Amino acid sequence: MESTAVLRQQKAALVAYIFVVFVFVVLPVVYAFTGAFRGALPSAWWQNFWPSNPTIEGFTQAFERIPLGRQIVNSIIVTILQTGCQVFTAILAATALVFGQLRWRNVYFGLIMLTMMLPSESIIVSRFLLINDMGLFDTIAAVFLPFAAAAFPIFLLRQRFLSFPREVFEAATLDGATPLRFAFRILVPLNKPTIFTVTVTSAISAWNGYLWPLLISETSASRTVQIGISQLSNSEAANPGVVLAGVVIATLPMVCLVLMGNRYLTRGLTEGAGK
């Protein structure tokens, strides 16, 4: 009887969890995607929830109202450069922390992890002044350069590299492999799921950046798509179908990336968890 009661409680908790996820996560996403094809939205959200006459008018208007195409290109550039820099520096740092001949490697790692506990808002003014003094204000470089290195990718790769056999490193060193060659010829190919996970998480963070790009950019030449969606929501408050179309455009690339790499994401997040 006790086990039956426990099973019922677990089942009820699971149903409640699924219900909450559906209402607060799935339903808004579905509403955004269907609303983007409805054109003019009715006053009540449940009216015509599924469009009877789908139209792409909202998408065309979104591109007409703001320079959305240029902002998407800017976001792609920022995402590629910021992600590439983060992954590259993370590989180097994690390799040095695990296989390097460092006396105080734990101290260095602790300092790196300390940056994760530091609120980004607390240094945003000094960061802004530094970028402005460098003459990079309102440039694409100013958007991604402060995030060329990040603590979380280093942490994730370090945890994975700790479980990598050290005998392989010693054998590669005896064969004359340099640390860089060992990192990119041996470590990276044998840890693809974790590398992919780091790449995806860094790409999502770069693509979804809002506060810093808003502060450091002034014109459409350097503004990203997230800033464009904010502008669109302000100028088209009376036409939410256009805003939802812009939201779909801004969301779709990262959704596709996560769905395509879901299998690698799961493996990458669990590998090395025992260390």
Backbone torsions as a table, in degrees:
resi	resn	phi	psi	omega
1	MET	NA	-40.5	-179.6
2	GLU	-63.3	-44.1	-180.0
3	SER	-64.2	-36.1	178.1
4	THR	-64.7	-41.8	178.7
5	ALA	-64.3	-39.3	179.3
6	VAL	-65.2	-41.9	178.8
7	LEU	-62.8	-39.6	178.4
8	ARG	-64.8	-41.1	178.5
9	GLN	-64.8	-41.0	178.4
10	GLN	-64.9	-41.3	178.7
11	LYS	-64.5	-41.6	178.6
12	ALA	-64.4	-40.2	178.7
13	ALA	-65.0	-39.3	179.1
14	LEU	-65.9	-43.7	178.3
15	VAL	-62.5	-42.7	178.5
16	ALA	-62.6	-40.6	178.6
17	TYR	-63.6	-45.5	179.2
18	ILE	-61.9	-39.3	179.7
19	PHE	-63.8	-44.9	179.9
20	VAL	-63.6	-43.7	178.8
21	VAL	-62.1	-41.8	-179.2
22	PHE	-64.0	-45.4	-175.3
23	VAL	-71.0	-43.2	-171.3
24	PHE	-99.2	-11.5	-179.5
25	VAL	-119.8	-57.3	-174.2
26	VAL	-71.3	-47.6	-176.3
27	LEU	-59.3	-46.3	177.2
28	PRO	-61.2	-36.3	179.4
29	VAL	-66.9	-45.6	178.6
30	VAL	-62.3	-41.2	179.6
31	TYR	-62.5	-39.6	178.8
32	ALA	-64.3	-43.7	-177.9
33	PHE	-69.2	-41.8	179.2
34	THR	-72.0	-36.6	179.5
35	GLY	-64.9	-28.6	179.4
36	ALA	-66.3	-23.4	-179.0
37	PHE	-104.5	6.5	-177.4
38	ARG	-92.4	-15.4	-175.0
39	GLY	77.7	-128.7	177.6
40	ALA	-70.3	126.0	-175.9
41	LEU	-88.1	142.6	175.3
42	PRO	-69.1	167.3	-177.4
43	SER	-66.6	-36.9	179.4
44	ALA	-98.1	132.9	-172.9
45	TRP	-65.9	-26.9	-176.7
46	TRP	-81.5	-11.9	179.0
47	GLN	-76.0	127.9	179.9
48	ASN	54.5	45.8	-177.9
49	PHE	-57.7	-41.8	176.3
50	TRP	-102.7	120.5	-172.7
51	PRO	-62.3	125.6	177.2
52	SER	-77.7	-30.8	177.6
53	ASN	-127.7	81.9	-177.2
54	PRO	-59.6	142.7	178.8
55	THR	-142.6	150.8	177.9
56	ILE	-102.3	17.9	-178.7
57	GLU	-61.2	-36.7	179.4
58	GLY	-61.8	-37.6	-179.8
59	PHE	-68.9	-43.7	179.4
60	THR	-64.7	-39.7	178.7
61	GLN	-67.5	-34.6	178.6
62	ALA	-62.0	-40.3	178.6
63	PHE	-72.6	-25.7	179.5
64	GLU	-80.4	-34.2	-174.1
65	ARG	-73.3	-37.9	-179.3
66	ILE	-134.8	160.9	177.4
67	PRO	-74.2	63.0	-173.3
68	LEU	-65.3	-36.3	179.7
69	GLY	-61.1	-45.3	178.8
70	ARG	-64.6	-39.2	-179.2
71	GLN	-69.0	-33.5	175.7
72	ILE	-65.6	-43.2	177.6
73	VAL	-61.0	-42.8	177.5
74	ASN	-60.3	-42.1	179.0
75	SER	-64.3	-39.5	178.1
76	ILE	-63.2	-44.4	179.4
77	ILE	-62.8	-47.2	179.9
78	VAL	-61.5	-43.5	-178.3
79	THR	-64.3	-44.0	-179.6
80	ILE	-64.5	-47.8	-176.8
81	LEU	-69.3	-45.0	-179.1
82	GLN	-66.0	-43.3	179.3
83	THR	-65.1	-44.0	179.4
84	GLY	-60.3	-43.6	179.3
85	CYS	-65.4	-43.2	-179.1
86	GLN	-64.3	-43.7	-179.5
87	VAL	-66.3	-43.2	-179.2
88	PHE	-62.5	-49.8	-179.2
89	THR	-67.1	-32.6	179.0
90	ALA	-67.0	-40.8	178.3
91	ILE	-62.2	-45.9	-179.6
92	LEU	-63.9	-46.6	-177.2
93	ALA	-66.3	-44.5	-179.4
94	ALA	-64.9	-38.6	177.5
95	THR	-63.5	-42.8	179.2
96	ALA	-66.2	-38.6	-178.1
97	LEU	-69.8	-28.4	-176.6
98	VAL	-97.8	-44.4	-173.3
99	PHE	-109.9	-8.2	-178.4
100	GLY	-76.5	156.4	178.5
101	GLN	-89.4	71.4	-177.7
102	LEU	-107.7	133.7	-177.3
103	ARG	-72.3	-41.8	-174.2
104	TRP	-116.9	49.7	-176.0
105	ARG	-62.6	-35.8	178.6
106	ASN	-67.6	-32.6	176.9
107	VAL	-67.8	-44.3	178.3
108	TYR	-61.5	-42.6	179.6
109	PHE	-64.7	-39.5	177.6
110	GLY	-62.4	-39.3	177.7
111	LEU	-65.5	-38.1	177.6
112	ILE	-65.0	-44.0	179.8
113	MET	-67.2	-27.0	179.0
114	LEU	-62.8	-29.9	179.5
115	THR	-66.5	-23.8	177.2
116	MET	-72.2	-25.2	-179.4
117	MET	-88.1	-9.3	-178.5
118	LEU	-87.6	118.4	179.6
119	PRO	-60.5	132.1	-178.8
120	SER	-62.5	-28.7	-179.7
121	GLU	-66.0	-24.2	-176.8
122	SER	-72.8	-21.0	-179.2
123	ILE	-116.4	9.9	-174.3
124	ILE	-69.7	-31.8	179.4
125	VAL	-69.3	-47.5	178.9
126	SER	-64.5	-36.3	177.0
127	ARG	-64.4	-42.0	179.2
128	PHE	-63.3	-44.4	-179.5
129	LEU	-64.1	-38.8	179.0
130	LEU	-64.0	-48.1	-179.6
131	ILE	-63.5	-38.9	179.8
132	ASN	-66.5	-41.3	178.2
133	ASP	-65.9	-27.5	177.8
134	MET	-79.3	-3.9	179.1
135	GLY	75.3	26.3	-176.8
136	LEU	-106.6	6.5	-179.0
137	PHE	-59.2	138.9	179.3
138	ASP	62.9	39.7	173.6
139	THR	-128.9	158.9	178.6
140	ILE	-65.7	-34.3	179.3
141	ALA	-60.7	-35.9	-179.4
142	ALA	-66.3	-25.0	-178.0
143	VAL	-74.2	-39.4	-172.8
144	PHE	-105.8	-22.0	-175.3
145	LEU	-58.8	-42.5	179.0
146	PRO	-63.7	-12.5	-178.3
147	PHE	-116.2	26.1	179.6
148	ALA	-67.3	-20.2	175.7
149	ALA	-135.2	143.8	-178.7
150	ALA	-142.9	153.0	-174.8
151	ALA	-76.3	-38.5	-174.1
152	PHE	-63.6	-45.1	176.1
153	PRO	-59.3	-38.2	178.1
154	ILE	-63.9	-44.2	179.1
155	PHE	-60.1	-46.4	-176.8
156	LEU	-64.7	-43.4	-179.5
157	LEU	-71.1	-36.9	178.0
158	ARG	-62.0	-43.6	179.8
159	GLN	-61.5	-37.2	179.2
160	ARG	-72.7	-42.0	-177.9
161	PHE	-67.0	-25.2	178.0
162	LEU	-62.9	-27.5	179.5
163	SER	-91.3	0.9	179.3
164	PHE	-79.3	134.6	-177.3
165	PRO	-58.6	124.0	-179.5
166	ARG	-70.7	-22.4	178.2
167	GLU	-61.0	-33.1	178.5
168	VAL	-65.4	-41.9	177.7
169	PHE	-62.6	-43.7	-179.0
170	GLU	-66.0	-38.8	178.0
171	ALA	-66.0	-41.4	178.9
172	ALA	-65.1	-36.6	178.8
173	THR	-67.1	-40.4	177.4
174	LEU	-64.0	-30.7	178.3
175	ASP	-80.4	0.0	176.2
176	GLY	94.1	11.6	179.8
177	ALA	-74.0	132.3	176.0
178	THR	-76.4	162.9	177.6
179	PRO	-56.6	-39.2	178.9
180	LEU	-65.8	-42.8	180.0
181	ARG	-65.8	-40.4	177.6
182	PHE	-62.0	-42.0	-177.5
183	ALA	-64.9	-46.7	-171.8
184	PHE	-94.9	-15.5	177.7
185	ARG	-99.4	-23.2	-175.8
186	ILE	-120.3	-56.2	-176.4
187	LEU	-61.8	-51.4	-175.5
188	VAL	-63.3	-49.0	-179.9
189	PRO	-62.8	-30.7	-177.5
190	LEU	-88.2	-1.0	179.4
191	ASN	-131.2	41.9	-175.9
192	LYS	-60.4	-42.2	179.6
193	PRO	-58.7	-42.6	179.7
194	THR	-69.0	-40.2	177.3
195	ILE	-61.4	-41.7	179.3
196	PHE	-65.1	-40.7	178.6
197	THR	-61.1	-45.4	177.6
198	VAL	-61.2	-40.9	180.0
199	THR	-63.8	-44.9	-177.8
200	VAL	-66.8	-45.7	-179.3
201	THR	-64.1	-38.5	177.6
202	SER	-68.0	-38.8	179.7
203	ALA	-65.6	-41.5	178.9
204	ILE	-63.4	-43.0	179.0
205	SER	-62.8	-42.3	-179.8
206	ALA	-67.4	-42.6	-178.1
207	TRP	-66.6	-37.2	-175.1
208	ASN	-90.0	3.8	179.9
209	GLY	-59.3	134.9	-177.5
210	TYR	-130.8	-55.7	-172.0
211	LEU	-62.7	-50.3	-178.1
212	TRP	-65.6	-47.8	175.9
213	PRO	-58.3	-33.4	178.8
214	LEU	-66.3	-39.2	-177.8
215	LEU	-76.0	-36.6	-169.9
216	ILE	-94.2	-6.6	-179.6
217	SER	-116.6	153.3	-176.6
218	GLU	-130.7	-28.7	-177.9
219	THR	-122.3	168.3	-179.5
220	SER	-67.0	-14.0	-179.6
221	ALA	-65.6	-24.0	-178.5
222	SER	-128.7	-1.7	-178.8
223	ARG	-80.8	145.6	-176.3
224	THR	-96.0	176.0	-173.4
225	VAL	-67.6	-30.0	179.3
226	GLN	-65.6	-36.9	175.3
227	ILE	-67.4	-37.2	178.3
228	GLY	-63.3	-39.6	178.6
229	ILE	-64.8	-38.0	176.5
230	SER	-63.6	-42.7	176.9
231	GLN	-63.3	-39.7	-178.7
232	LEU	-65.3	-40.6	179.9
233	SER	-67.1	-29.0	178.3
234	ASN	-76.6	-41.1	-176.4
235	SER	-82.1	-24.2	-176.2
236	GLU	-118.4	39.6	-179.4
237	ALA	-61.9	-28.9	-179.3
238	ALA	-84.2	-6.3	-178.9
239	ASN	-130.3	75.1	-175.4
240	PRO	-63.2	-21.6	178.0
241	GLY	-61.3	-37.8	177.6
242	VAL	-67.8	-41.0	179.3
243	VAL	-63.4	-43.8	179.0
244	LEU	-64.7	-34.3	176.2
245	ALA	-63.5	-41.9	176.4
246	GLY	-64.3	-38.6	178.1
247	VAL	-62.7	-42.1	178.6
248	VAL	-62.8	-43.1	179.2
249	ILE	-60.5	-41.6	-178.0
250	ALA	-74.7	-25.4	-174.9
251	THR	-90.5	-33.0	-170.6
252	LEU	-56.7	-43.3	-178.2
253	PRO	-58.5	-44.8	-178.6
254	MET	-71.8	-33.5	176.8
255	VAL	-63.0	-44.9	179.2
256	CYS	-63.7	-40.8	-179.7
257	LEU	-62.6	-44.6	-179.4
258	VAL	-67.3	-42.0	-179.1
259	LEU	-65.5	-40.1	-179.6
260	MET	-68.9	-32.5	-176.8
261	GLY	-108.1	21.5	-176.0
262	ASN	-60.0	-38.7	-178.4
263	ARG	-64.6	-41.6	179.4
264	TYR	-72.1	-32.5	178.8
265	LEU	-62.8	-43.7	-179.5
266	THR	-63.0	-44.5	179.2
267	ARG	-67.1	-41.4	-176.8
268	GLY	-65.7	-33.6	-179.3
269	LEU	-79.1	-21.4	-178.0
270	THR	-98.5	-23.5	-179.0
271	GLU	-67.6	135.3	179.8
272	GLY	77.4	9.0	-178.1
273	ALA	-67.4	-20.9	-178.5
274	GLY	-78.2	-10.7	-177.0
275	LYS	-88.6	NA	NA
